[in-house]
Amino acid sequence: MAIISTAHIPAFELLFNHATQGILLADGAGLIKAANPCFLEWSGHTPEKVLNKPTDSLLAGISGHRCVAKMGRSSP
């Protein structure tokens, strides 16, 4: 049920797919490129619902989401 479209490194995939915390990987524009099984189970979203969607829309209503959603983005 994992989405891995950006990395195919065995150690990364093992950690990503078996992590006990939800993980989202987003590009510089804030679009989700991968979500691990824990995130999908925790959020109730399907892979199709999250892939290429903005992090802001999925994390709305979650405490601290603005900090999380903007991590890794460069300033305009």
C-alpha positions as CSV (number, residue, x, y, z in Angstrom):
1,M,0.0,0.0,0.0
2,A,3.0,2.3,0.0
3,I,3.7,4.8,-2.6
4,I,7.4,5.0,-3.6
5,S,7.9,6.8,-6.8
6,T,11.0,8.9,-6.1
7,A,13.5,6.5,-4.4
8,H,14.4,2.9,-4.9
9,I,17.1,2.4,-2.4
10,P,16.4,-0.8,-0.4
11,A,17.4,0.6,3.0
12,F,15.2,3.7,2.4
13,E,12.3,1.6,1.3
14,L,12.6,-0.7,4.3
15,L,12.6,2.3,6.7
16,F,9.9,4.2,4.9
17,N,7.5,1.2,4.6
18,H,8.0,-0.1,8.2
19,A,8.2,3.2,10.1
20,T,5.8,3.5,13.0
21,Q,5.2,7.2,12.3
22,G,3.5,8.6,9.2
23,I,5.9,10.0,6.6
24,L,5.1,12.2,3.7
25,L,7.7,13.2,1.0
26,A,6.9,16.4,-0.8
27,D,8.7,18.3,-3.6
28,G,9.7,21.9,-3.5
29,A,6.2,23.0,-4.5
30,G,4.7,21.1,-1.5
31,L,3.1,18.4,-3.6
32,I,3.2,14.9,-2.0
33,K,5.3,12.5,-3.9
34,A,5.2,9.6,-1.5
35,A,3.3,8.5,1.7
36,N,4.2,5.6,3.9
37,P,1.7,2.9,5.0
38,C,1.6,4.3,8.5
39,F,0.5,7.8,7.3
40,L,-2.2,6.2,5.0
41,E,-3.6,4.1,7.9
42,W,-3.5,7.0,10.3
43,S,-5.1,9.5,7.9
44,G,-7.6,7.1,6.3
45,H,-6.5,8.3,2.9
46,T,-5.8,6.1,-0.1
47,P,-2.6,6.4,-2.2
48,E,-4.7,7.9,-5.0
49,K,-6.0,10.6,-2.7
50,V,-2.6,11.9,-1.5
51,L,-0.2,11.5,-4.5
52,N,0.5,14.9,-6.2
53,K,-1.8,16.7,-3.8
54,P,-0.6,19.7,-1.8
55,T,0.5,19.0,1.8
56,D,-1.6,21.9,3.0
57,S,-4.9,20.3,2.0
58,L,-4.2,17.0,3.7
59,L,-2.7,18.5,6.9
60,A,-5.4,21.1,7.4
61,G,-6.8,21.0,10.9
62,I,-3.8,19.1,12.3
63,S,-2.0,21.0,15.1
64,G,1.2,22.5,13.8
65,H,0.5,21.6,10.2
66,R,1.7,25.0,8.9
67,C,5.2,24.3,10.2
68,V,5.2,20.8,8.8
69,A,3.8,21.8,5.4
70,K,6.4,24.5,4.9
71,M,9.5,22.5,5.8
72,G,11.8,22.2,2.9
73,R,10.2,25.0,0.9
74,S,12.4,27.8,-0.1
75,S,11.3,31.4,0.6
76,P,9.7,33.3,-2.3
